[in-house]
Amino acid sequence: MFKVHIKKLKSAMKLSALLLSITTMTIGCGGYQKRDHLPANTSPTVINAVVESAQTNDSGSDTGKKDEKVKRIATLEQLYTSKHSLEIQKKGQDKSNPASELLSEKVKELLSMAELKEDSKATADYDYKKFDYILKFNGAEDILVSMDDQTYHFAGEQKVYKLWGDSSRFWEEILKDEASSELSIKGDTIEMMQQDYQQDLDGDGQTENIRLICVKSNQPESNGKLLLKVNDSQATFSERMDWATKPYHTVNEAPKLSFISKQGEKGKVIIADFSWMTNGIGSTGVIGTYEYKHGKIQKTKFEMPFLKFSYLQNGKVRVQAPQTGFTKTMRIQQNELNDFREFSEFDLKSVFKNKEGYNPHPLGYTVKDFNGDGEAELCATDFIRFQIPPRLGIGFLYTYYQYRKGAFVPVKTILNPTYDENNISQSIKNQIIENITRVGPLNIDAEKIIETWFMPNEVYTLEKIRAALAELLQEGVLKQKDNQIFVNY
């Protein structure tokens, strides 16, 4: 009898502790807040669930084991491990409504199209109580979504996620079934997010309204489509793409629009690009280029430059780009050369003469002022290879373009060899070209860029960086303008 009373007492104590530990939210003029008790109007269903939980956890309590508090999900990685029911509460409403299973999955897809804000000052100054929508996934901390800056965070966490674009349209399309109170989105397609731009594209002195929009089919696990809209004209940039940046990456560089001036003409050209993750290579770049004329979007022609290859001897290959007057002798890595000689039936001279297995791989695209003339240009980065098999890698090709008379014209070619850990000087040169292409002009104080590189400082010393820079300047690959280093063209 004594043991029975002790067991009931333990259950009552656990029930009280559990009731006190349940977190609920209130909405007031002060923003989102947490409470550490059940509100007065808690439904009997919730109370019964709490009682059952306490009784279930009591089993085996006389063995001396302590209760362990169940930790609620507070990261996207955990949220994506399994399906979770969802309730959504809009600011100003006194309660949440259940979302359909399909809407729940679409909301998770939307959350995945985001990046974690790394700026410590921005996250320190962030208002963690603000929200427009509260997402209540079963077993997870509340997720507070803010429309003014398109951010969200898990309640109680100091990590802020920035959505790719404006998601207002997505939330506005959510409808409630009056009979069941269930939330859903109707229609065949869903506009997930968009990015807005303002540019004078046709040179008439009036700015155009430009939008890059991600739409998805209103079906489970559907791939996205990227649409480009200029005023009332529309074009499809990417017909099909699997897009996620959190908690895992399928997209490397998120979709974006850039604009470059037409040389000798009025107006600008639209460049749309993104890159997705590729096993073994790193990324695959996708590009679309467009003009806006007579009220309509028109696709423009973009091609990588024509390259000519000639095999010399001892693994050496001459590479020429006639459009830019470029010529350079490259060396095939010894291990790839050995594999080719052992396993391939082809002759090296015929391979390069006839471009057998020639399969250049686009890695990505960048729009910046590369030569310091105050105008943005386009750079395409490609990995030049021959897939015989086995693979023969030639190097990384950087082609810089200007837009002239309705076409993209190559104006500069740089070809860097593949990475060789035994050639530190060339590795530094490769990093310098990559930094200028991806980040922008290089400050003459080379010491400042060491921290942006992945190699340890004892390998990339300041003396070695300056020596590599001097060689690139002497070779005419780069040029110095004031206190900055640019590509020479």
C-alpha positions in Angstrom: 0.0 0.0 0.0 2.8 2.4 0.9 4.5 1.8 -2.5 1.2 2.5 -4.3 0.8 5.9 -2.6 4.4 6.8 -3.4 3.9 5.9 -7.0 0.7 8.1 -7.2 2.6 10.9 -5.5 5.4 10.7 -8.1 2.9 10.8 -10.9 1.2 13.9 -9.5 4.6 15.6 -9.1 5.6 14.7 -12.7 2.2 16.0 -14.0 2.7 19.3 -12.2 6.2 19.7 -13.5 5.2 18.8 -17.0 2.3 21.3 -16.9 4.7 24.0 -15.8 7.2 23.2 -18.6 4.8 23.3 -21.5 5.5 26.3 -23.7 2.7 28.3 -25.3 2.7 31.6 -27.1 0.8 34.8 -26.7 0.4 37.6 -29.1 0.3 41.1 -27.8 1.5 44.6 -28.8 4.9 43.6 -27.5 5.4 40.9 -30.1 5.9 37.1 -29.7 6.4 35.9 -26.1 6.9 32.5 -24.4 5.0 31.4 -21.3 6.0 28.6 -19.0 2.5 27.6 -18.0 -0.7 26.4 -19.6 -3.2 29.2 -20.3 -6.6 29.2 -18.6 -8.4 28.2 -21.8 -6.3 25.1 -22.5 -8.4 22.5 -24.2 -9.2 19.1 -22.5 -7.5 17.4 -25.4 -4.2 19.0 -24.5 -4.6 18.4 -20.8 -5.4 14.7 -21.5 -2.3 14.4 -23.6 -0.2 15.9 -20.8 -1.7 13.4 -18.3 -1.1 10.5 -20.6 2.5 11.6 -21.1 3.1 11.8 -17.4 1.5 8.4 -16.8 3.5 6.8 -19.7 6.8 8.3 -18.4 6.0 7.0 -14.9 6.4 3.4 -16.0 9.6 2.0 -14.4 10.0 5.1 -12.2 10.8 3.0 -9.1 14.0 1.8 -10.8 15.7 5.0 -9.9 15.9 6.4 -13.5 15.4 10.2 -13.9 12.9 11.6 -16.4 14.5 13.1 -19.5 12.9 16.2 -21.0 12.2 15.8 -24.7 14.0 18.4 -26.7 11.9 20.1 -29.3 13.2 20.5 -32.9 15.0 23.8 -33.4 16.9 23.3 -36.7 16.0 22.7 -40.3 18.2 19.6 -40.3 16.0 18.0 -37.6 12.7 19.3 -39.2 13.5 17.6 -42.5 14.2 14.2 -41.1 10.5 13.3 -41.1 7.0 14.6 -41.8 5.4 17.0 -39.2 1.8 18.3 -39.1 1.6 22.1 -39.2 -0.5 24.8 -37.8 -0.2 28.4 -39.0 -1.1 31.5 -37.1 -1.2 34.9 -38.7 -0.4 38.1 -36.8 -3.6 39.6 -35.3 -5.4 36.2 -35.1 -6.1 34.7 -31.7 -5.5 31.1 -32.8 -3.8 28.9 -35.3 -5.3 26.8 -38.1 -4.2 23.4 -39.3 -2.5 23.2 -42.7 -3.2 20.5 -45.2 -0.4 17.9 -45.6 0.5 19.3 -49.0 0.7 22.9 -47.7 2.9 21.7 -44.8 5.4 20.2 -47.3 5.3 23.4 -49.5 6.0 25.5 -46.4 9.0 23.3 -45.7 10.2 23.7 -49.3 9.9 27.5 -49.0 11.9 27.4 -45.8 14.7 25.4 -47.5 15.2 28.3 -50.0 17.2 30.4 -47.5 20.6 31.1 -46.2 21.8 31.5 -42.6 22.8 35.0 -41.9 26.4 35.0 -40.9 26.7 38.7 -39.9 27.0 38.7 -36.1 26.1 42.3 -35.8 22.9 41.9 -37.8 21.8 38.9 -35.7 22.7 40.7 -32.5 20.5 43.7 -33.5 17.7 41.4 -34.8 14.2 41.8 -33.3 13.4 38.2 -32.2 9.9 39.1 -31.2 8.7 40.3 -34.5 6.6 38.1 -36.9 3.9 38.1 -39.4 3.3 34.3 -39.3 4.0 31.7 -36.7 4.6 28.2 -38.0 3.8 25.4 -35.5 5.2 22.2 -36.7 4.4 19.2 -34.4 7.4 18.5 -32.1 9.2 21.7 -33.1 9.8 25.1 -31.7 7.6 27.8 -33.2 9.1 29.4 -36.4 8.5 33.1 -36.6 8.4 34.5 -40.2 8.8 38.2 -40.9 7.7 39.8 -44.1 9.5 43.1 -43.8 12.9 41.6 -44.3 11.9 38.1 -45.4 13.6 36.3 -42.5 12.6 33.6 -40.0 14.0 32.0 -36.9 13.1 29.2 -34.4 11.8 30.6 -31.2 14.5 30.7 -28.5 17.3 30.4 -31.1 19.7 33.2 -32.1 20.0 31.9 -35.7 18.3 34.0 -38.4 17.5 32.6 -41.9 17.2 34.9 -44.9 14.7 33.8 -47.6 15.9 34.0 -51.2 13.2 36.5 -52.2 9.8 38.0 -51.4 7.4 35.3 -50.3 4.4 37.6 -49.7 2.4 36.2 -52.6 2.8 32.6 -51.2 1.2 33.5 -47.9 -1.5 35.6 -49.5 -2.7 32.7 -51.6 -3.4 30.5 -48.5 -7.1 29.9 -48.1 -9.1 28.5 -45.2 -11.9 25.9 -45.5 -14.7 27.3 -43.4 -16.1 23.9 -42.6 -12.9 22.2 -41.4 -10.7 25.4 -40.8 -8.0 23.6 -42.8 -5.5 25.9 -44.7 -4.4 25.1 -48.2 -3.4 26.7 -51.5 -5.6 26.1 -54.5 -4.6 26.1 -58.2 -2.1 24.1 -60.3 0.9 26.2 -59.6 2.3 28.1 -56.5 4.4 31.3 -56.7 6.9 30.6 -54.0 9.1 33.7 -54.0 10.4 36.4 -56.3 13.1 39.0 -56.6 12.4 42.5 -57.9 14.6 44.7 -59.9 14.4 48.2 -61.5 16.4 49.0 -64.6 16.0 51.0 -67.8 16.5 48.1 -70.2 15.6 49.7 -73.6 17.3 53.1 -73.0 14.1 55.1 -73.3 14.7 56.8 -69.9 11.9 54.8 -68.2 12.7 52.0 -65.7 11.2 48.6 -66.2 9.7 46.4 -63.5 11.7 43.2 -63.6 10.9 40.0 -61.6 12.7 36.7 -61.3 10.0 34.3 -59.9 10.2 30.7 -58.6 7.0 28.8 -59.2 6.3 25.2 -58.3 3.6 22.7 -59.1 0.9 22.3 -56.4 2.0 18.6 -56.0 4.2 16.8 -53.6 7.9 17.0 -54.1 7.7 19.1 -57.3 10.6 20.7 -59.0 10.7 24.5 -59.4 10.6 26.6 -62.5 12.2 30.1 -62.9 10.3 32.7 -64.8 11.6 36.1 -65.9 9.0 38.9 -66.2 9.6 42.4 -67.5 6.5 44.6 -67.3 3.9 42.4 -69.0 6.3 40.2 -71.0 7.3 36.8 -69.7 10.0 34.2 -70.5 11.1 30.9 -68.9 14.6 31.0 -67.7 14.8 27.5 -66.2 12.2 24.8 -67.0 13.1 22.4 -64.1 15.2 22.8 -61.1 15.5 21.0 -57.7 16.1 23.9 -55.3 17.3 23.8 -51.7 20.0 25.6 -49.8 19.0 24.6 -46.3 19.4 22.2 -44.6 21.3 20.7 -47.5 22.5 22.2 -50.8 21.2 21.3 -54.2 21.8 24.9 -55.4 25.3 26.3 -55.0 24.8 29.9 -56.2 21.2 31.0 -55.8 19.4 32.4 -58.9 20.0 36.1 -59.6 19.8 38.7 -62.2 22.6 41.0 -63.3 22.7 43.8 -65.9 25.5 45.0 -68.3 25.5 47.9 -70.6 25.4 47.5 -74.4 28.7 48.8 -75.8 27.9 51.7 -78.2 24.1 51.4 -77.7 21.5 52.5 -75.2 20.0 50.1 -72.7 21.1 47.0 -70.9 21.2 43.2 -71.2 19.7 40.9 -68.6 21.9 38.0 -67.4 20.1 35.3 -65.3 22.2 32.6 -63.7 22.6 30.1 -60.9 24.7 27.0 -60.3 23.8 23.7 -58.8 25.9 21.2 -56.9 27.7 18.5 -58.9 29.4 15.5 -57.5 33.1 15.3 -58.4 33.3 18.7 -60.0 31.7 21.1 -57.5 29.1 23.0 -59.5 27.3 23.3 -62.8 26.5 26.8 -64.0 23.3 27.7 -65.8 22.9 31.0 -67.7 20.2 32.8 -69.7 20.8 36.2 -71.5 18.0 38.5 -72.6 17.2 41.8 -74.2 14.0 43.9 -73.8 12.8 45.4 -77.1 9.5 46.7 -78.3 7.8 45.7 -75.0 9.0 42.0 -75.3 11.7 39.8 -73.7 14.0 38.4 -76.4 16.6 35.8 -75.7 20.1 36.6 -76.9 22.8 34.3 -78.1 25.6 33.3 -75.7 28.3 30.8 -76.5 31.6 29.8 -75.0 34.6 30.7 -77.2 35.9 28.5 -79.9 39.1 26.7 -78.7 41.7 24.9 -80.8 43.9 22.1 -79.4 47.2 20.7 -80.6 49.1 17.9 -78.9 52.8 18.5 -78.8 54.7 15.9 -76.8 55.4 14.6 -73.2 51.8 15.5 -72.1 51.9 19.1 -73.4 49.0 20.6 -75.3 48.8 23.9 -77.1 45.4 25.7 -76.5 44.3 28.6 -78.7 41.4 31.0 -78.5 41.4 32.8 -81.9 38.7 35.3 -80.9 40.9 36.8 -78.2 44.3 36.0 -79.7 45.1 33.7 -76.8 47.7 30.9 -76.9 49.1 28.9 -74.0 50.8 25.5 -73.6 49.3 23.3 -70.9 50.5 20.1 -69.3 48.3 17.1 -68.6 48.6 15.8 -65.1 50.9 12.7 -65.1 48.4 10.4 -63.4 45.8 11.1 -66.0 48.3 10.8 -68.8 49.3 7.4 -67.4 45.7 6.2 -67.2 45.1 7.3 -70.8 48.1 5.4 -72.1 47.1 2.3 -70.2 43.3 2.2 -70.9 42.5 4.2 -74.0 42.6 3.0 -77.6 42.9 6.5 -78.9 46.0 8.4 -80.1 46.6 11.6 -78.2 47.3 13.7 -81.3 44.0 12.6 -82.9 42.1 13.2 -79.6 43.0 16.8 -79.5 42.9 17.5 -83.2 39.4 16.0 -83.6 38.2 17.0 -80.1 37.3 13.4 -79.3 35.3 13.4 -76.1 35.6 17.2 -75.8 33.2 18.1 -72.9 33.8 21.5 -71.3 31.9 21.9 -68.0 30.4 25.3 -67.1 31.1 26.0 -63.4 29.5 29.4 -63.0 29.1 33.0 -64.1 30.0 36.3 -62.6 29.1 39.9 -63.5 31.6 42.6 -62.2 33.8 45.4 -63.4 36.9 43.2 -64.1 39.1 45.6 -66.0 38.5 48.8 -64.0 36.7 50.8 -66.7 33.6 51.4 -64.6 31.4 49.1 -66.6 30.3 45.6 -65.6 31.3 42.6 -67.8 30.4 39.0 -67.8 32.9 36.2 -66.9 32.2 32.5 -67.6 34.3 29.9 -65.8 34.6 26.5 -67.4 36.5 23.3 -66.7 38.1 22.2 -69.9 38.2 18.4 -70.2 38.2 15.5 -72.6 36.0 12.5 -71.5 37.5 9.8 -73.6 37.4 7.9 -71.1 39.6 8.2 -69.0 39.3 11.9 -68.4 42.0 14.3 -69.5 41.7 17.6 -67.6 43.3 20.6 -69.3 42.5 23.4 -66.9 40.1 26.2 -65.7 39.1 28.6 -68.4 38.0 32.2 -67.6 36.4 34.0 -70.5 35.5 37.7 -70.1 32.7 39.1 -72.4 31.4 42.5 -73.4 28.1 43.0 -75.2 28.5 44.5 -78.6 26.1 44.9 -81.5 23.6 42.3 -80.2 26.1 39.6 -79.2 28.4 38.6 -76.4 32.0 39.1 -77.6 35.0 37.4 -75.8 37.6 40.0 -75.0 39.9 38.2 -72.7 40.9 34.6 -72.0 42.7 33.2 -69.0 43.5 29.4 -68.7 44.8 28.1 -65.4 46.1 24.5 -64.9 44.4 22.1 -62.5 45.6 22.1 -58.9 49.1 20.8 -58.2 50.1 20.8 -54.5 53.8 20.7 -55.6 53.5 24.0 -57.5 52.8 26.6 -54.9 53.4 29.5 -57.2 50.8 28.4 -59.7 48.3 27.5 -57.0 48.6 31.1 -55.7 48.1 32.4 -59.3 45.0 30.3 -59.6 43.6 31.7 -56.3 44.4 35.3 -57.3 42.4 34.9 -60.6 39.6 33.2 -58.8 39.4 35.9 -56.1 39.4 38.7 -58.7 36.6 36.9 -60.7 34.4 36.0 -57.7 35.1 38.8 -55.2 36.3 41.8 -57.3 39.5 43.8 -57.8 42.4 42.8 -55.6 43.8 45.4 -53.1 47.5 45.9 -53.6 48.0 45.1 -50.0 48.1 41.3 -50.6 48.3 40.6 -46.9 44.6 41.4 -46.5 43.5 38.6 -48.8 45.3 35.8 -47.1 42.3 35.2 -44.7 39.9 34.6 -47.6 41.9 31.6 -48.9 41.7 28.0 -47.8 45.4 27.3 -47.7 47.3 27.9 -44.5 49.1 31.2 -44.1 52.5 29.4 -43.7 52.1 28.1 -47.3 50.6 31.3 -48.8 53.1 33.7 -47.3 53.0 37.4 -48.1 56.3 37.1 -50.0 55.0 34.3 -52.2 51.8 36.1 -52.9 53.6 39.3 -54.0 56.0 37.2 -56.2 53.0 35.5 -57.9 51.3 38.9 -58.4 54.5 40.3 -60.0 54.6 37.4 -62.5 50.9 37.9 -63.5 51.5 41.6 -64.0 54.6 41.0 -66.0 52.9 38.4 -68.2 50.1 40.9 -69.0 47.4 38.7 -67.4 46.6 41.4 -64.8 47.1 45.2 -64.6 47.4 47.7 -61.7 45.2 50.7 -61.5 45.9 53.0 -58.5 45.9 50.6 -55.5 44.0 47.8 -57.1 44.7 44.8 -59.4 42.3 44.1 -62.4 42.2 41.7 -65.3 44.2 43.2 -68.2 42.0 43.9 -71.2 
